């Protein structure tokens, strides 16, 4: 609260004959902390007169001394925040807000003086560090106009109003004015908007100021009052726990099942926790798990037996991946209330991920309490599941299990099953002669079972040792470990050191190099992973990986066409077939280089044509040479040569072209 009481001047009273009255205006003020001084005033000067006669003769009128009464005008007002911890203080603290939503503030402006006064109102939405409340995390946006309603001191609707003032209405949030008669008050209401990017527990603080025109004019000590308006983002805080009655399931048993329990609590340990309405609790079961007995076999209970907490559980099938979805919609969870859901899931051992599953329940909620539609991708403001939360601060550390671990929880289930995969089948290309490393192939071993795999071996086939396409430099790298170079035994078998834990991976890499291989040839290597035999378990079958290396490079085609008139323009299409010409006619030669590599460009390509092939029977036509880059050169009698060309990957070409004239004619 900001309250300003203006102490009036002590009235001096002296009364004589009230037969004369004089009024003079004046100003008198005194101040005290937190209150405005009396401002302005009037002065009453009162004199008396008497008439008399002496011996029957009228005498001059006699005037008495003046007695003076100082009557003070009081300019005084209060400005309260009516939503705070006290309805008569200067703060509206901790008003509920949601991201992107509006918050309504109410304040009361009262004229406690004895003069009609006009007040100028201003709202601020700035994150003002000078405000004593502190914890201003964001700035309000879009303040509305201020709506007011004027009342009399006793709370009755004001019917007598100051000039130009209506009983209800709106004024601008910046510089708007309101006029009050002595004793009247106005209830002020306005809205501000919180940004959409804020999170739970963050606060925004603005101010409402009222400035007295009377006190400003008459020079009172304090003419402006300030109220603080604080909004705090309040959201439900969901603590989620999903547990399984057994964490290790033997898939070899008949009709294996697992019993699940889900608890969802609106955790009141956060100071900004709010009741939740229209909540969707959803569990998308892992592949291979379905609710045993159907939806009617799901049990839902709540710690608040007086609340209708949700509709009957429903079961649907995911349109994305065919997994079963349990949905409990329209849930109401008050702060500190808990809902418990129990069901039994049947396990299809032909479909379940035998490496194990971790099933996480999810909670969806909207800030404005509207219901959320179940499905694969529910649209909601808040999504909360094990280890995740949106917005980030919608979930606080909690202790749903009573162990002090905090956070949402879920229970992983493992299965007794050995399973390995080997992935990485691919193809690559090399030029006839590669770099020293050539191409590197990578194969990933993944232990998708629930037991560590030790004693793994593998082989790499090399179908031909004479095609100049050679695998070498075999390396194994464990997950998070150091690479080791492997050497095969006499039978070509490589041994993988150590073990690969459940869910972990290891990689096998090897290089293939070429040394003068023929363009167009290829070789396929087969990598075969061999699991070790372990007593009491079934040895997993692993599909081999194949890698194919194809040799590609540049092809060169020389073509010719007749130029009978020697105008340097071919008369026929270029062809590789023979051309018949007579002395004096010309031949146009074109040599085209083509890049057959699909991913690499060819650089420094220089096409040459040695003149010794034709210079005894024909003569180079001056000015006829050019190439695809317009940079060809020729040394008459020796060689025609292109500039340095670059051939783009996957069919890029370049060419050299020139003209020779058949000897023997003029």
PyMOL commands that set and color helices and strands:
alter all, ss='L'
color gray80, all
select helices_A, chain A and resi 213-218+295-297+392-394+611-613
alter helices_A, ss='H'
color red, helices_A
select strands_A, chain A and resi 2-4+22-25+41-46+49-50+53-54+57-58+62-63+67-72+77-81+91-97+102-111+117-124+146-151+168-171+174-180+185-193+203-212+224-233+238-244+248-249+257-266+276-284+289-291+299-302+314-317+324-333+338-347+357-358+361-365+382-385+388-390+412-415+420-423+426-430+439-447+453-454+457-460+469-478+484-485+493-495+499-500+505-514+522-530+545-551+554-563+586-595+602-605+608-610+618-620+626-627+633-635+639-641+645-647+653-662
alter strands_A, ss='S'
color yellow, strands_A
deselect
rebuild
show_as cartoon
